[in-house]
Amino acid sequence: MATTPTLAEKEFRFHRVHPSILFGMASDRYAGWIGQIYSKERYEKEITRRTHEVGDKSFTEEVLPIGSLTEYFQHFPLLEIGYTFYRPLL
């Protein structure tokens, strides 16, 4: 049976999580986090846009500059480096 999420769960409050559990993301430069993780004023003029095609549809990906990682690590202690799955580090 499904339960109704609490207010803390809806607001993603994880302060009661055990200190040995670390949270991080693989989408470290995701422009959709501007205003939540990243400062809007700091990066809005440095966003790179890339268009991708999947089948007969296309979408635009917005990516922040590598310097945004400084702000990322103010929120998360861990970063997944997922691209090594597709090709090894140089």
PyMOL Python script that loads the backbone (N, CA, C, O; Angstrom):
from pymol import cmd

cmd.read_pdbstr("""\
ATOM      1  N   MET A   1       0.839  -1.178   0.000  1.00  0.00           N
ATOM      2  CA  MET A   1       0.000   0.000   0.000  1.00  0.00           C
ATOM      3  C   MET A   1       0.890   1.249   0.000  1.00  0.00           C
ATOM      4  O   MET A   1       1.824   1.344   0.796  1.00  0.00           O
ATOM      5  N   ALA A   2       0.606   2.190  -0.877  1.00  0.00           N
ATOM      6  CA  ALA A   2       1.383   3.429  -0.972  1.00  0.00           C
ATOM      7  C   ALA A   2       1.034   4.365   0.173  1.00  0.00           C
ATOM      8  O   ALA A   2      -0.114   4.438   0.611  1.00  0.00           O
ATOM      9  N   THR A   3       2.047   5.077   0.647  1.00  0.00           N
ATOM     10  CA  THR A   3       1.815   6.062   1.709  1.00  0.00           C
ATOM     11  C   THR A   3       1.964   7.456   1.136  1.00  0.00           C
ATOM     12  O   THR A   3       2.639   7.655   0.125  1.00  0.00           O
ATOM     13  N   THR A   4       1.334   8.413   1.784  1.00  0.00           N
ATOM     14  CA  THR A   4       1.440   9.804   1.356  1.00  0.00           C
ATOM     15  C   THR A   4       2.776  10.362   1.824  1.00  0.00           C
ATOM     16  O   THR A   4       3.118  10.215   2.998  1.00  0.00           O
ATOM     17  N   PRO A   5       3.546  11.002   0.937  1.00  0.00           N
ATOM     18  CA  PRO A   5       4.841  11.546   1.350  1.00  0.00           C
ATOM     19  C   PRO A   5       4.674  12.653   2.392  1.00  0.00           C
ATOM     20  O   PRO A   5       3.730  13.441   2.336  1.00  0.00           O
ATOM     21  N   THR A   6       5.595  12.693   3.326  1.00  0.00           N
ATOM     22  CA  THR A   6       5.572  13.752   4.338  1.00  0.00           C
ATOM     23  C   THR A   6       6.072  15.048   3.719  1.00  0.00           C
ATOM     24  O   THR A   6       6.622  15.039   2.618  1.00  0.00           O
ATOM     25  N   LEU A   7       5.887  16.158   4.414  1.00  0.00           N
ATOM     26  CA  LEU A   7       6.380  17.449   3.929  1.00  0.00           C
ATOM     27  C   LEU A   7       7.889  17.407   3.742  1.00  0.00           C
ATOM     28  O   LEU A   7       8.400  17.928   2.751  1.00  0.00           O
ATOM     29  N   ALA A   8       8.613  16.794   4.681  1.00  0.00           N
ATOM     30  CA  ALA A   8      10.071  16.699   4.576  1.00  0.00           C
ATOM     31  C   ALA A   8      10.477  15.921   3.321  1.00  0.00           C
ATOM     32  O   ALA A   8      11.438  16.290   2.647  1.00  0.00           O
ATOM     33  N   GLU A   9       9.750  14.849   3.006  1.00  0.00           N
ATOM     34  CA  GLU A   9      10.054  14.069   1.810  1.00  0.00           C
ATOM     35  C   GLU A   9       9.760  14.864   0.549  1.00  0.00           C
ATOM     36  O   GLU A   9      10.504  14.780  -0.428  1.00  0.00           O
ATOM     37  N   LYS A  10       8.686  15.629   0.563  1.00  0.00           N
ATOM     38  CA  LYS A  10       8.350  16.456  -0.594  1.00  0.00           C
ATOM     39  C   LYS A  10       9.404  17.536  -0.826  1.00  0.00           C
ATOM     40  O   LYS A  10       9.658  17.917  -1.969  1.00  0.00           O
ATOM     41  N   GLU A  11      10.006  18.022   0.226  1.00  0.00           N
ATOM     42  CA  GLU A  11      11.010  19.088   0.119  1.00  0.00           C
ATOM     43  C   GLU A  11      12.430  18.530   0.076  1.00  0.00           C
ATOM     44  O   GLU A  11      13.395  19.293   0.115  1.00  0.00           O
ATOM     45  N   PHE A  12      12.567  17.213  -0.004  1.00  0.00           N
ATOM     46  CA  PHE A  12      13.863  16.547  -0.112  1.00  0.00           C
ATOM     47  C   PHE A  12      14.802  16.908   1.042  1.00  0.00           C
ATOM     48  O   PHE A  12      15.965  17.241   0.814  1.00  0.00           O
ATOM     49  N   ARG A  13      14.314  16.844   2.249  1.00  0.00           N
ATOM     50  CA  ARG A  13      15.154  17.092   3.419  1.00  0.00           C
ATOM     51  C   ARG A  13      15.762  15.772   3.865  1.00  0.00           C
ATOM     52  O   ARG A  13      15.055  14.851   4.273  1.00  0.00           O
ATOM     53  N   PHE A  14      17.063  15.697   3.783  1.00  0.00           N
ATOM     54  CA  PHE A  14      17.758  14.465   4.113  1.00  0.00           C
ATOM     55  C   PHE A  14      18.689  14.634   5.307  1.00  0.00           C
ATOM     56  O   PHE A  14      19.654  13.880   5.431  1.00  0.00           O
ATOM     57  N   HIS A  15      18.436  15.594   6.187  1.00  0.00           N
ATOM     58  CA  HIS A  15      19.350  15.849   7.300  1.00  0.00           C
ATOM     59  C   HIS A  15      19.384  14.714   8.319  1.00  0.00           C
ATOM     60  O   HIS A  15      20.295  14.678   9.145  1.00  0.00           O
ATOM     61  N   ARG A  16      18.442  13.801   8.295  1.00  0.00           N
ATOM     62  CA  ARG A  16      18.458  12.682   9.238  1.00  0.00           C
ATOM     63  C   ARG A  16      19.098  11.425   8.650  1.00  0.00           C
ATOM     64  O   ARG A  16      19.085  10.369   9.282  1.00  0.00           O
ATOM     65  N   VAL A  17      19.641  11.531   7.480  1.00  0.00           N
ATOM     66  CA  VAL A  17      20.302  10.392   6.840  1.00  0.00           C
ATOM     67  C   VAL A  17      21.624  10.137   7.555  1.00  0.00           C
ATOM     68  O   VAL A  17      22.298  11.075   7.979  1.00  0.00           O
ATOM     69  N   HIS A  18      21.985   8.884   7.685  1.00  0.00           N
ATOM     70  CA  HIS A  18      23.237   8.515   8.363  1.00  0.00           C
ATOM     71  C   HIS A  18      24.419   9.233   7.716  1.00  0.00           C
ATOM     72  O   HIS A  18      24.476   9.319   6.489  1.00  0.00           O
ATOM     73  N   PRO A  19      25.363   9.750   8.502  1.00  0.00           N
ATOM     74  CA  PRO A  19      26.478  10.532   7.966  1.00  0.00           C
ATOM     75  C   PRO A  19      27.410   9.754   7.035  1.00  0.00           C
ATOM     76  O   PRO A  19      28.176  10.367   6.291  1.00  0.00           O
ATOM     77  N   SER A  20      27.365   8.431   7.057  1.00  0.00           N
ATOM     78  CA  SER A  20      28.210   7.647   6.160  1.00  0.00           C
ATOM     79  C   SER A  20      27.610   7.478   4.775  1.00  0.00           C
ATOM     80  O   SER A  20      28.268   6.969   3.867  1.00  0.00           O
ATOM     81  N   ILE A  21      26.364   7.902   4.608  1.00  0.00           N
ATOM     82  CA  ILE A  21      25.718   7.822   3.304  1.00  0.00           C
ATOM     83  C   ILE A  21      25.955   9.135   2.579  1.00  0.00           C
ATOM     84  O   ILE A  21      25.609  10.206   3.077  1.00  0.00           O
ATOM     85  N   LEU A  22      26.553   9.041   1.392  1.00  0.00           N
ATOM     86  CA  LEU A  22      26.872  10.231   0.612  1.00  0.00           C
ATOM     87  C   LEU A  22      25.949  10.339  -0.593  1.00  0.00           C
ATOM     88  O   LEU A  22      25.597   9.330  -1.204  1.00  0.00           O
ATOM     89  N   PHE A  23      25.562  11.551  -0.933  1.00  0.00           N
ATOM     90  CA  PHE A  23      24.739  11.810  -2.106  1.00  0.00           C
ATOM     91  C   PHE A  23      25.557  12.586  -3.124  1.00  0.00           C
ATOM     92  O   PHE A  23      26.318  13.482  -2.759  1.00  0.00           O
ATOM     93  N   GLY A  24      25.409  12.254  -4.371  1.00  0.00           N
ATOM     94  CA  GLY A  24      26.049  12.968  -5.460  1.00  0.00           C
ATOM     95  C   GLY A  24      25.245  12.717  -6.720  1.00  0.00           C
ATOM     96  O   GLY A  24      24.308  11.918  -6.721  1.00  0.00           O
ATOM     97  N   MET A  25      25.608  13.389  -7.772  1.00  0.00           N
ATOM     98  CA  MET A  25      24.890  13.258  -9.031  1.00  0.00           C
ATOM     99  C   MET A  25      25.876  13.019 -10.165  1.00  0.00           C
ATOM    100  O   MET A  25      27.049  13.378 -10.068  1.00  0.00           O
ATOM    101  N   ALA A  26      25.394  12.415 -11.226  1.00  0.00           N
ATOM    102  CA  ALA A  26      26.216  12.256 -12.422  1.00  0.00           C
ATOM    103  C   ALA A  26      26.051  13.471 -13.336  1.00  0.00           C
ATOM    104  O   ALA A  26      26.892  13.718 -14.201  1.00  0.00           O
ATOM    105  N   SER A  27      24.985  14.216 -13.149  1.00  0.00           N
ATOM    106  CA  SER A  27      24.702  15.392 -13.972  1.00  0.00           C
ATOM    107  C   SER A  27      25.218  16.653 -13.292  1.00  0.00           C
ATOM    108  O   SER A  27      24.444  17.551 -12.962  1.00  0.00           O
ATOM    109  N   ASP A  28      26.511  16.712 -13.087  1.00  0.00           N
ATOM    110  CA  ASP A  28      27.104  17.801 -12.319  1.00  0.00           C
ATOM    111  C   ASP A  28      26.998  19.168 -12.975  1.00  0.00           C
ATOM    112  O   ASP A  28      27.032  20.175 -12.267  1.00  0.00           O
ATOM    113  N   ARG A  29      26.874  19.250 -14.282  1.00  0.00           N
ATOM    114  CA  ARG A  29      26.829  20.543 -14.962  1.00  0.00           C
ATOM    115  C   ARG A  29      25.462  20.795 -15.609  1.00  0.00           C
ATOM    116  O   ARG A  29      25.367  21.512 -16.605  1.00  0.00           O
ATOM    117  N   TYR A  30      24.423  20.213 -15.049  1.00  0.00           N
ATOM    118  CA  TYR A  30      23.064  20.290 -15.566  1.00  0.00           C
ATOM    119  C   TYR A  30      22.496  21.696 -15.337  1.00  0.00           C
ATOM    120  O   TYR A  30      22.322  22.118 -14.194  1.00  0.00           O
ATOM    121  N   ALA A  31      22.210  22.413 -16.414  1.00  0.00           N
ATOM    122  CA  ALA A  31      21.725  23.793 -16.323  1.00  0.00           C
ATOM    123  C   ALA A  31      20.335  23.896 -15.689  1.00  0.00           C
ATOM    124  O   ALA A  31      19.950  24.973 -15.232  1.00  0.00           O
ATOM    125  N   GLY A  32      19.599  22.827 -15.653  1.00  0.00           N
ATOM    126  CA  GLY A  32      18.281  22.839 -15.020  1.00  0.00           C
ATOM    127  C   GLY A  32      18.333  23.095 -13.517  1.00  0.00           C
ATOM    128  O   GLY A  32      17.306  23.367 -12.896  1.00  0.00           O
ATOM    129  N   TRP A  33      19.508  23.011 -12.942  1.00  0.00           N
ATOM    130  CA  TRP A  33      19.672  23.252 -11.506  1.00  0.00           C
ATOM    131  C   TRP A  33      19.990  24.705 -11.170  1.00  0.00           C
ATOM    132  O   TRP A  33      20.228  25.038 -10.009  1.00  0.00           O
ATOM    133  N   ILE A  34      19.994  25.569 -12.182  1.00  0.00           N
ATOM    134  CA  ILE A  34      20.228  26.988 -11.899  1.00  0.00           C
ATOM    135  C   ILE A  34      19.095  27.488 -11.020  1.00  0.00           C
ATOM    136  O   ILE A  34      17.920  27.268 -11.312  1.00  0.00           O
ATOM    137  N   GLY A  35      19.459  28.156  -9.952  1.00  0.00           N
ATOM    138  CA  GLY A  35      18.482  28.644  -8.987  1.00  0.00           C
ATOM    139  C   GLY A  35      18.285  27.699  -7.813  1.00  0.00           C
ATOM    140  O   GLY A  35      17.770  28.104  -6.771  1.00  0.00           O
ATOM    141  N   GLN A  36      18.696  26.428  -7.974  1.00  0.00           N
ATOM    142  CA  GLN A  36      18.598  25.450  -6.893  1.00  0.00           C
ATOM    143  C   GLN A  36      19.981  25.105  -6.351  1.00  0.00           C
ATOM    144  O   GLN A  36      20.217  25.174  -5.145  1.00  0.00           O
ATOM    145  N   ILE A  37      20.884  24.737  -7.237  1.00  0.00           N
ATOM    146  CA  ILE A  37      22.250  24.375  -6.869  1.00  0.00           C
ATOM    147  C   ILE A  37      23.219  25.470  -7.329  1.00  0.00           C
ATOM    148  O   ILE A  37      24.160  25.825  -6.619  1.00  0.00           O
ATOM    149  N   TYR A  38      22.970  25.990  -8.522  1.00  0.00           N
ATOM    150  CA  TYR A  38      23.870  26.966  -9.127  1.00  0.00           C
ATOM    151  C   TYR A  38      23.258  28.360  -9.113  1.00  0.00           C
ATOM    152  O   TYR A  38      22.042  28.511  -9.233  1.00  0.00           O
ATOM    153  N   SER A  39      24.097  29.373  -8.966  1.00  0.00           N
ATOM    154  CA  SER A  39      23.659  30.773  -8.977  1.00  0.00           C
ATOM    155  C   SER A  39      23.324  31.210 -10.393  1.00  0.00           C
ATOM    156  O   SER A  39      24.140  31.063 -11.302  1.00  0.00           O
ATOM    157  N   LYS A  40      22.128  31.746 -10.581  1.00  0.00           N
ATOM    158  CA  LYS A  40      21.688  32.160 -11.913  1.00  0.00           C
ATOM    159  C   LYS A  40      22.609  33.227 -12.498  1.00  0.00           C
ATOM    160  O   LYS A  40      23.027  33.124 -13.651  1.00  0.00           O
ATOM    161  N   GLU A  41      22.922  34.237 -11.716  1.00  0.00           N
ATOM    162  CA  GLU A  41      23.727  35.355 -12.211  1.00  0.00           C
ATOM    163  C   GLU A  41      25.124  34.908 -12.631  1.00  0.00           C
ATOM    164  O   GLU A  41      25.719  35.480 -13.544  1.00  0.00           O
ATOM    165  N   ARG A  42      25.628  33.906 -11.974  1.00  0.00           N
ATOM    166  CA  ARG A  42      27.005  33.487 -12.183  1.00  0.00           C
ATOM    167  C   ARG A  42      27.218  32.744 -13.505  1.00  0.00           C
ATOM    168  O   ARG A  42      28.285  32.860 -14.108  1.00  0.00           O
ATOM    169  N   TYR A  43      26.230  31.993 -13.957  1.00  0.00           N
ATOM    170  CA  TYR A  43      26.433  31.109 -15.106  1.00  0.00           C
ATOM    171  C   TYR A  43      25.510  31.349 -16.295  1.00  0.00           C
ATOM    172  O   TYR A  43      25.718  30.743 -17.346  1.00  0.00           O
ATOM    173  N   GLU A  44      24.513  32.198 -16.175  1.00  0.00           N
ATOM    174  CA  GLU A  44      23.511  32.287 -17.242  1.00  0.00           C
ATOM    175  C   GLU A  44      24.092  32.683 -18.602  1.00  0.00           C
ATOM    176  O   GLU A  44      23.499  32.355 -19.630  1.00  0.00           O
ATOM    177  N   LYS A  45      25.226  33.375 -18.637  1.00  0.00           N
ATOM    178  CA  LYS A  45      25.836  33.774 -19.909  1.00  0.00           C
ATOM    179  C   LYS A  45      26.862  32.759 -20.409  1.00  0.00           C
ATOM    180  O   LYS A  45      27.424  32.935 -21.490  1.00  0.00           O
ATOM    181  N   GLU A  46      27.112  31.703 -19.642  1.00  0.00           N
ATOM    182  CA  GLU A  46      28.133  30.715 -20.011  1.00  0.00           C
ATOM    183  C   GLU A  46      27.553  29.346 -20.348  1.00  0.00           C
ATOM    184  O   GLU A  46      28.297  28.373 -20.465  1.00  0.00           O
ATOM    185  N   ILE A  47      26.253  29.263 -20.504  1.00  0.00           N
ATOM    186  CA  ILE A  47      25.618  27.978 -20.803  1.00  0.00           C
ATOM    187  C   ILE A  47      25.904  27.573 -22.240  1.00  0.00           C
ATOM    188  O   ILE A  47      25.744  28.374 -23.162  1.00  0.00           O
ATOM    189  N   THR A  48      26.326  26.334 -22.429  1.00  0.00           N
ATOM    190  CA  THR A  48      26.555  25.764 -23.751  1.00  0.00           C
ATOM    191  C   THR A  48      25.327  24.944 -24.123  1.00  0.00           C
ATOM    192  O   THR A  48      24.796  24.197 -23.301  1.00  0.00           O
ATOM    193  N   ARG A  49      24.890  25.085 -25.341  1.00  0.00           N
ATOM    194  CA  ARG A  49      23.723  24.330 -25.811  1.00  0.00           C
ATOM    195  C   ARG A  49      24.153  23.350 -26.886  1.00  0.00           C
ATOM    196  O   ARG A  49      24.852  23.711 -27.833  1.00  0.00           O
ATOM    197  N   ARG A  50      23.723  22.097 -26.726  1.00  0.00           N
ATOM    198  CA  ARG A  50      24.041  21.042 -27.698  1.00  0.00           C
ATOM    199  C   ARG A  50      22.744  20.357 -28.100  1.00  0.00           C
ATOM    200  O   ARG A  50      21.918  20.029 -27.248  1.00  0.00           O
ATOM    201  N   THR A  51      22.570  20.146 -29.378  1.00  0.00           N
ATOM    202  CA  THR A  51      21.376  19.464 -29.873  1.00  0.00           C
ATOM    203  C   THR A  51      21.718  18.004 -30.142  1.00  0.00           C
ATOM    204  O   THR A  51      22.742  17.692 -30.750  1.00  0.00           O
ATOM    205  N   HIS A  52      20.845  17.120 -29.680  1.00  0.00           N
ATOM    206  CA  HIS A  52      21.018  15.678 -29.871  1.00  0.00           C
ATOM    207  C   HIS A  52      19.793  15.144 -30.608  1.00  0.00           C
ATOM    208  O   HIS A  52      18.689  15.668 -30.461  1.00  0.00           O
ATOM    209  N   GLU A  53      19.999  14.111 -31.387  1.00  0.00           N
ATOM    210  CA  GLU A  53      18.895  13.461 -32.082  1.00  0.00           C
ATOM    211  C   GLU A  53      18.766  12.022 -31.601  1.00  0.00           C
ATOM    212  O   GLU A  53      19.750  11.288 -31.508  1.00  0.00           O
ATOM    213  N   VAL A  54      17.555  11.646 -31.305  1.00  0.00           N
ATOM    214  CA  VAL A  54      17.239  10.275 -30.910  1.00  0.00           C
ATOM    215  C   VAL A  54      16.083   9.841 -31.808  1.00  0.00           C
ATOM    216  O   VAL A  54      14.953  10.309 -31.670  1.00  0.00           O
ATOM    217  N   GLY A  55      16.394   8.945 -32.720  1.00  0.00           N
ATOM    218  CA  GLY A  55      15.380   8.549 -33.693  1.00  0.00           C
ATOM    219  C   GLY A  55      15.028   9.736 -34.567  1.00  0.00           C
ATOM    220  O   GLY A  55      15.909  10.358 -35.162  1.00  0.00           O
ATOM    221  N   ASP A  56      13.748  10.052 -34.647  1.00  0.00           N
ATOM    222  CA  ASP A  56      13.324  11.186 -35.468  1.00  0.00           C
ATOM    223  C   ASP A  56      13.052  12.439 -34.630  1.00  0.00           C
ATOM    224  O   ASP A  56      12.488  13.411 -35.133  1.00  0.00           O
ATOM    225  N   LYS A  57      13.447  12.418 -33.366  1.00  0.00           N
ATOM    226  CA  LYS A  57      13.231  13.567 -32.476  1.00  0.00           C
ATOM    227  C   LYS A  57      14.564  14.163 -32.058  1.00  0.00           C
ATOM    228  O   LYS A  57      15.585  13.476 -32.029  1.00  0.00           O
ATOM    229  N   SER A  58      14.541  15.443 -31.737  1.00  0.00           N
ATOM    230  CA  SER A  58      15.754  16.093 -31.254  1.00  0.00           C
ATOM    231  C   SER A  58      15.448  16.847 -29.967  1.00  0.00           C
ATOM    232  O   SER A  58      14.306  17.226 -29.709  1.00  0.00           O
ATOM    233  N   PHE A  59      16.478  17.055 -29.173  1.00  0.00           N
ATOM    234  CA  PHE A  59      16.337  17.836 -27.946  1.00  0.00           C
ATOM    235  C   PHE A  59      17.618  18.628 -27.728  1.00  0.00           C
ATOM    236  O   PHE A  59      18.683  18.264 -28.226  1.00  0.00           O
ATOM    237  N   THR A  60      17.498  19.715 -26.979  1.00  0.00           N
ATOM    238  CA  THR A  60      18.641  20.570 -26.690  1.00  0.00           C
ATOM    239  C   THR A  60      19.058  20.381 -25.247  1.00  0.00           C
ATOM    240  O   THR A  60      18.244  20.485 -24.330  1.00  0.00           O
ATOM    241  N   GLU A  61      20.322  20.106 -25.060  1.00  0.00           N
ATOM    242  CA  GLU A  61      20.906  19.934 -23.730  1.00  0.00           C
ATOM    243  C   GLU A  61      21.636  21.230 -23.376  1.00  0.00           C
ATOM    244  O   GLU A  61      22.398  21.756 -24.187  1.00  0.00           O
ATOM    245  N   GLU A  62      21.406  21.740 -22.178  1.00  0.00           N
ATOM    246  CA  GLU A  62      22.097  22.936 -21.708  1.00  0.00           C
ATOM    247  C   GLU A  62      23.094  22.535 -20.638  1.00  0.00           C
ATOM    248  O   GLU A  62      22.731  21.879 -19.661  1.00  0.00           O
ATOM    249  N   VAL A  63      24.359  22.927 -20.817  1.00  0.00           N
ATOM    250  CA  VAL A  63      25.441  22.501 -19.941  1.00  0.00           C
ATOM    251  C   VAL A  63      26.178  23.723 -19.396  1.00  0.00           C
ATOM    252  O   VAL A  63      26.472  24.668 -20.128  1.00  0.00           O
ATOM    253  N   LEU A  64      26.463  23.682 -18.116  1.00  0.00           N
ATOM    254  CA  LEU A  64      27.214  24.753 -17.472  1.00  0.00           C
ATOM    255  C   LEU A  64      28.712  24.556 -17.679  1.00  0.00           C
ATOM    256  O   LEU A  64      29.145  23.453 -18.011  1.00  0.00           O
ATOM    257  N   PRO A  65      29.511  25.605 -17.489  1.00  0.00           N
ATOM    258  CA  PRO A  65      30.966  25.463 -17.634  1.00  0.00           C
ATOM    259  C   PRO A  65      31.555  24.609 -16.512  1.00  0.00           C
ATOM    260  O   PRO A  65      30.936  24.435 -15.462  1.00  0.00           O
ATOM    261  N   ILE A  66      32.743  24.085 -16.742  1.00  0.00           N
ATOM    262  CA  ILE A  66      33.404  23.215 -15.765  1.00  0.00           C
ATOM    263  C   ILE A  66      33.620  23.925 -14.427  1.00  0.00           C
ATOM    264  O   ILE A  66      33.674  23.270 -13.386  1.00  0.00           O
ATOM    265  N   GLY A  67      33.744  25.245 -14.439  1.00  0.00           N
ATOM    266  CA  GLY A  67      33.927  26.007 -13.201  1.00  0.00           C
ATOM    267  C   GLY A  67      32.751  25.906 -12.242  1.00  0.00           C
ATOM    268  O   GLY A  67      32.883  26.246 -11.066  1.00  0.00           O
ATOM    269  N   SER A  68      31.608  25.444 -12.722  1.00  0.00           N
ATOM    270  CA  SER A  68      30.434  25.307 -11.856  1.00  0.00           C
ATOM    271  C   SER A  68      30.603  24.196 -10.822  1.00  0.00           C
ATOM    272  O   SER A  68      29.836  24.119  -9.863  1.00  0.00           O
ATOM    273  N   LEU A  69      31.599  23.342 -11.012  1.00  0.00           N
ATOM    274  CA  LEU A  69      31.827  22.260 -10.048  1.00  0.00           C
ATOM    275  C   LEU A  69      32.127  22.787  -8.651  1.00  0.00           C
ATOM    276  O   LEU A  69      31.811  22.120  -7.665  1.00  0.00           O
ATOM    277  N   THR A  70      32.725  23.956  -8.545  1.00  0.00           N
ATOM    278  CA  THR A  70      32.995  24.552  -7.234  1.00  0.00           C
ATOM    279  C   THR A  70      31.691  24.702  -6.457  1.00  0.00           C
ATOM    280  O   THR A  70      31.619  24.361  -5.277  1.00  0.00           O
ATOM    281  N   GLU A  71      30.668  25.210  -7.126  1.00  0.00           N
ATOM    282  CA  GLU A  71      29.370  25.369  -6.476  1.00  0.00           C
ATOM    283  C   GLU A  71      28.691  24.021  -6.246  1.00  0.00           C
ATOM    284  O   GLU A  71      28.005  23.845  -5.240  1.00  0.00           O
ATOM    285  N   TYR A  72      28.869  23.077  -7.152  1.00  0.00           N
ATOM    286  CA  TYR A  72      28.309  21.735  -7.003  1.00  0.00           C
ATOM    287  C   TYR A  72      28.780  21.116  -5.683  1.00  0.00           C
ATOM    288  O   TYR A  72      27.979  20.569  -4.925  1.00  0.00           O
ATOM    289  N   PHE A  73      30.094  21.209  -5.417  1.00  0.00           N
ATOM    290  CA  PHE A  73      30.650  20.582  -4.220  1.00  0.00           C
ATOM    291  C   PHE A  73      30.284  21.303  -2.928  1.00  0.00           C
ATOM    292  O   PHE A  73      30.583  20.800  -1.845  1.00  0.00           O
ATOM    293  N   GLN A  74      29.659  22.442  -3.012  1.00  0.00           N
ATOM    294  CA  GLN A  74      29.116  23.090  -1.815  1.00  0.00           C
ATOM    295  C   GLN A  74      27.832  22.391  -1.368  1.00  0.00           C
ATOM    296  O   GLN A  74      27.397  22.556  -0.229  1.00  0.00           O
ATOM    297  N   HIS A  75      27.232  21.617  -2.261  1.00  0.00           N
ATOM    298  CA  HIS A  75      25.976  20.920  -1.975  1.00  0.00           C
ATOM    299  C   HIS A  75      26.131  19.405  -1.866  1.00  0.00           C
ATOM    300  O   HIS A  75      25.422  18.755  -1.098  1.00  0.00           O
ATOM    301  N   PHE A  76      27.064  18.847  -2.639  1.00  0.00           N
ATOM    302  CA  PHE A  76      27.252  17.402  -2.675  1.00  0.00           C
ATOM    303  C   PHE A  76      28.715  17.048  -2.437  1.00  0.00           C
ATOM    304  O   PHE A  76      29.600  17.697  -2.994  1.00  0.00           O
ATOM    305  N   PRO A  77      28.989  16.021  -1.612  1.00  0.00           N
ATOM    306  CA  PRO A  77      30.368  15.628  -1.349  1.00  0.00           C
ATOM    307  C   PRO A  77      30.915  14.605  -2.347  1.00  0.00           C
ATOM    308  O   PRO A  77      32.067  14.185  -2.233  1.00  0.00           O
ATOM    309  N   LEU A  78      30.109  14.208  -3.311  1.00  0.00           N
ATOM    310  CA  LEU A  78      30.446  13.079  -4.169  1.00  0.00           C
ATOM    311  C   LEU A  78      29.993  13.380  -5.592  1.00  0.00           C
ATOM    312  O   LEU A  78      28.942  13.988  -5.796  1.00  0.00           O
ATOM    313  N   LEU A  79      30.787  12.953  -6.583  1.00  0.00           N
ATOM    314  CA  LEU A  79      30.417  13.126  -7.981  1.00  0.00           C
ATOM    315  C   LEU A  79      30.679  11.827  -8.724  1.00  0.00           C
ATOM    316  O   LEU A  79      31.776  11.274  -8.659  1.00  0.00           O
ATOM    317  N   GLU A  80      29.674  11.349  -9.422  1.00  0.00           N
ATOM    318  CA  GLU A  80      29.844  10.155 -10.247  1.00  0.00           C
ATOM    319  C   GLU A  80      30.467  10.572 -11.572  1.00  0.00           C
ATOM    320  O   GLU A  80      30.021  11.532 -12.200  1.00  0.00           O
ATOM    321  N   ILE A  81      31.484   9.858 -11.986  1.00  0.00           N
ATOM    322  CA  ILE A  81      32.098  10.111 -13.283  1.00  0.00           C
ATOM    323  C   ILE A  81      31.615   9.003 -14.204  1.00  0.00           C
ATOM    324  O   ILE A  81      32.309   8.007 -14.406  1.00  0.00           O
ATOM    325  N   GLY A  82      30.435   9.177 -14.754  1.00  0.00           N
ATOM    326  CA  GLY A  82      29.789   8.145 -15.537  1.00  0.00           C
ATOM    327  C   GLY A  82      30.312   7.992 -16.948  1.00  0.00           C
ATOM    328  O   GLY A  82      30.130   6.938 -17.558  1.00  0.00           O
ATOM    329  N   TYR A  83      30.962   9.022 -17.488  1.00  0.00           N
ATOM    330  CA  TYR A  83      31.394   8.925 -18.879  1.00  0.00           C
ATOM    331  C   TYR A  83      32.499   7.904 -19.076  1.00  0.00           C
ATOM    332  O   TYR A  83      32.761   7.506 -20.212  1.00  0.00           O
ATOM    333  N   THR A  84      33.157   7.465 -18.009  1.00  0.00           N
ATOM    334  CA  THR A  84      34.193   6.433 -18.159  1.00  0.00           C
ATOM    335  C   THR A  84      33.578   5.090 -18.562  1.00  0.00           C
ATOM    336  O   THR A  84      34.289   4.188 -19.005  1.00  0.00           O
ATOM    337  N   PHE A  85      32.265   4.960 -18.407  1.00  0.00           N
ATOM    338  CA  PHE A  85      31.574   3.761 -18.866  1.00  0.00           C
ATOM    339  C   PHE A  85      31.667   3.665 -20.393  1.00  0.00           C
ATOM    340  O   PHE A  85      31.755   2.569 -20.947  1.00  0.00           O
ATOM    341  N   TYR A  86      31.647   4.826 -21.070  1.00  0.00           N
ATOM    342  CA  TYR A  86      31.637   4.857 -22.531  1.00  0.00           C
ATOM    343  C   TYR A  86      33.035   4.916 -23.137  1.00  0.00           C
ATOM    344  O   TYR A  86      33.255   4.420 -24.242  1.00  0.00           O
ATOM    345  N   ARG A  87      33.985   5.524 -22.414  1.00  0.00           N
ATOM    346  CA  ARG A  87      35.370   5.578 -22.895  1.00  0.00           C
ATOM    347  C   ARG A  87      36.273   5.845 -21.696  1.00  0.00           C
ATOM    348  O   ARG A  87      35.880   6.555 -20.770  1.00  0.00           O
ATOM    349  N   PRO A  88      37.489   5.276 -21.708  1.00  0.00           N
ATOM    350  CA  PRO A  88      38.396   5.446 -20.565  1.00  0.00           C
ATOM    351  C   PRO A  88      38.935   6.877 -20.459  1.00  0.00           C
ATOM    352  O   PRO A  88      38.961   7.618 -21.442  1.00  0.00           O
ATOM    353  N   LEU A  89      39.357   7.243 -19.266  1.00  0.00           N
ATOM    354  CA  LEU A  89      39.990   8.541 -19.058  1.00  0.00           C
ATOM    355  C   LEU A  89      41.295   8.602 -19.836  1.00  0.00           C
ATOM    356  O   LEU A  89      41.981   7.591 -19.983  1.00  0.00           O
ATOM    357  N   LEU A  90      41.637   9.775 -20.330  1.00  0.00           N
ATOM    358  CA  LEU A  90      42.905   9.930 -21.064  1.00  0.00           C
ATOM    359  C   LEU A  90      44.044  10.143 -20.073  1.00  0.00           C
ATOM    360  O   LEU A  90      45.196  10.296 -20.480  1.00  0.00           O
TER     361      LEU A  90
END
""", "prot")
cmd.dss("prot")
cmd.show_as("cartoon", "prot")
cmd.util.cbc("prot")
cmd.orient("prot")
